[in-house]
Amino acid sequence: LPGSWKMLTVAVCVTLLGYMQAQELQGHVSIILLGATGDLAKKYLWQGLFQLYLDEAGKGHSFSFHGAALTAPKQGQELMTKALESLSCPQDVTPSRCVELKGQFLRLSQYRQLKTAEDYQTLSKDIEAQVQQEGLREAGRIFYFSVPPFAYADIARNINSSCRPGPGAWLRVVLEKPFGHDHLSAQQLATELGSFFQEEEMYRVDHYLGKQVVAQILPFRDQNRQVLDGLWNRHHVERVEVIMKETVDAEGRTSFYEEYGVIRDTLQNHLTEILTLVAMELPPNVSSSEAVLQHKLQAFQALRGLQKGSAVLGQYQTYSGQVRRELQKPDSFHSLTPTFAAVLVHVDNLRWEGVPFILMSGKALDERVGYVRILFKNQAFCVQGERHWASEQCQCLPRQIIFHIGHGELGHPAILVSRNLFRPSLPTQTWREVQARPGLRLFGRPLSDYYAYSPVGEQDAYSILLSHIFHRRKESFITTENLLASWVFWTPLLDSLAREAPRLYPSGAESGHLLDLEFSGGQLFFSQQQPEQLVPGPGSAPRPSDFQVLRATYRESPLVSAWPEELISKLAEDIEATAVQAVRRFGKFHLVLSGGSSPIALFQQLATGHFGFPWAHTHLWLADERCVPLSDPESNFQGLQAHLLQHVRVPYYNIHPMPVHLHQRLCAEEDQGAQTYAREISALVTNSSFDLVLLGMGTDGHTASLFPQSPAGLDGEQLVVLTESPFRPHQRMSLSLPLINRAKKVAVLVMGKRKREIAMLVSRVGHEPKKWPISGVLPRSGQLVWYMDFEAFLG
């Protein structure tokens, strides 16, 4: 027995020695803070690095901290030392121990000027010399870019060429927003950075992802998965609100704000990131960075494209005056930059179909607060009066989950779950139940109506994110792919709103109900009528509301002309009326739709605003198709699927895509795809006469895929033909002109300034389809109606 004890003791000692050696082998980490004397560094980053040191020191890594900037060494060291003097320790650390820890951190921190490639070479050599001198192994280097994005490229080039760690050590570069101004600039910046760093080396920071409540959204969904699986969907959720309100204005920051505005400042990043955490499918393992990021990307890709009517804008009344003062603008200057924005977002998948997500952010508002509110549908009816309703049992009370990010009347981060919903599960080591506070009401109910939990110890967002960077937890950061997906979503809306005059509002509580919102279908609007606008719109150009729908003739056929939104609404109404009449008379409606960009707004209007449309009795056909697989983004059918079919209920056997992809070939003559489509039309459409054909007009006068100087499909007996386009992809399939002219009604939609020249030309020519195929469109016994917006018609 004594021998056994001896052997066991030796084994334990060997194990401990191995563990200690393993800890020592983890190596040395150098953290370089670029912009070390700037505001962000002074307010948050040095404190975050100090917290990282407190958390990780003694766990196997050694550290050195290098503050870097363009400032000369002496002045830079003084500024950095001043910033480090304000460091604070956690509450559970005694004052004497805090002094000791701060002293250790200060000894490990030094300032250096980084301007030239030689400066970066010197830094790298100094790190290597320190590691060698102390007998350490280099684990890796972290470069934190707390600098403006215009400086990224030069710094990245210098790091890549002169300051990468040696073989076996890792590199991590941390980047602060803004990450571009729109999709193109974000793509350019991403490409530039991608030429210096690998994707796994880059950590793009959105500090909202480090806020304790935001960081808890996925773990909360995971820990309560069993209950939420049945509730977290369109059948039970009425709406989701993602809100960030501020009382401060943009004073002192108008230079930044004039360039970016509130949507780029908060909605495109903070609020969209939070939206994806709520809307994404929950991966089986929420600890897997790769799985979380992939599911977030899928959520981005499911977001329905935004229209101009999806958003409302505001600007606090004193903003333009601040801009004039700070940027030396003339007295006549009035800014169009929004300081308030609300956007209605829809997620087009089975889980969230029809559920409105409201994103809202603004400055100079009545309170400072941030939260995510999931409001559940309530279909209960209670017989007894409200005084008998007990919060834990009564299903008539509101049912909601609130991720309270901070501030507001509650004053601290918290997760609130209505007591009539379920008792949530949260980790007891880090979250504790909040005691009721008499008189405090949140979202219309007393605090006692909720199971309320707050963090045991509050942590700064940057401290959390720096820890995640150190431990390579990529799910808390924005990948290039997710960044570009976000800009793809937001850029079209930003472009469409660029010249919109925002609604003016007084600061603080004085705004009253001026910014209250309502939504219907895909539209978001202010509840109150527009008051007298004190900021003039851009120039004296006429506004859409100055015109009604104009009726005239064009090429001896009826013409409907209006601003784009009114035109699309009118066309959608006319299509619905035609559909209802056809179904009433014949029991079905045969509708032919075209591809391209012009009909997208129409498809969205039909999908979201025409609930009386007889989709169950509608057959959908295509006027033309590109010779690509139907799943290809360039496919007309794919556009129809994305913008219309997935939002309406058309029986699948009533959907007739063109057979361009047969026998694993595209538009091969021997596959007889055109003849197959023609036979299908002849079999299902009486006299091959469609009820309505929607066409467009190209800048060269083509329509469907019938092109000038190309004889295919302009005459003859063929109903469907293969054609050649001057644009890629060149091969097309199209309905022929004789078949189009058999239709009972043909509508031609023409939109945009680019179409003005061809619209003028076609108005003067006769029947010359070989030069201008659109001129050959004239139904033999049906009606032709032109729908042209003012820009195409009037220029």
Salt bridges, closest charged atoms under 4 A:
GLU56 OE2 - HIS471 NE2 2.70
GLU100 OE2 - ARG97 NH1 2.94
ASP126 OD2 - ARG112 NH2 2.99
GLU128 OE2 - ARG141 NH2 3.88
GLU138 OE2 - ARG141 NE 2.54
ASP154 OD1 - ARG157 NH1 2.91
GLU201 OE2 - ARG164 NH1 2.89
ASP206 OD1 - HIS270 ND1 2.65
ASP222 OD1 - ARG225 NH2 2.72
GLU238 OE2 - ARG239 NH1 3.62
GLU241 OE2 - ARG239 NE 2.82
GLU241 OE2 - ARG373 NH1 3.15
GLU246 OE1 - LYS363 NZ 3.10
ASP265 OD1 - LYS177 NZ 3.23
GLU273 OE1 - LYS296 NZ 2.44
GLU281 OE2 - ARG351 NE 2.64
ASP348 OD1 - ARG304 NH2 3.07
ASP348 OD2 - HIS647 NE2 3.24
ASP366 OD1 - LYS245 NZ 2.93
GLU367 OE2 - LYS245 NZ 3.06
GLU386 OE2 - ARG445 NH1 3.76
GLU392 OE2 - ARG419 NH1 3.70
GLU433 OE1 - ARG423 NH1 3.55
ASP449 OD2 - ARG445 NE 2.70
GLU475 OE2 - ARG473 NE 2.97
GLU500 OE2 - LYS308 NZ 3.11
GLU500 OE2 - ARG543 NH2 3.56
ASP516 OD2 - HIS513 ND1 2.68
ASP574 OD1 - LYS570 NZ 3.07
GLU576 OE1 - HIS610 ND1 2.44
GLU670 OE2 - ARG665 NH1 3.42
ASP671 OD1 - HIS663 ND1 2.98
ASP671 OD1 - ARG665 NH2 2.44
GLU680 OE2 - HIS656 ND1 2.73
ASP691 OD1 - LYS744 NZ 3.40
ASP700 OD1 - HIS702 ND1 2.62
GLU768 OE1 - LYS771 NZ 3.80
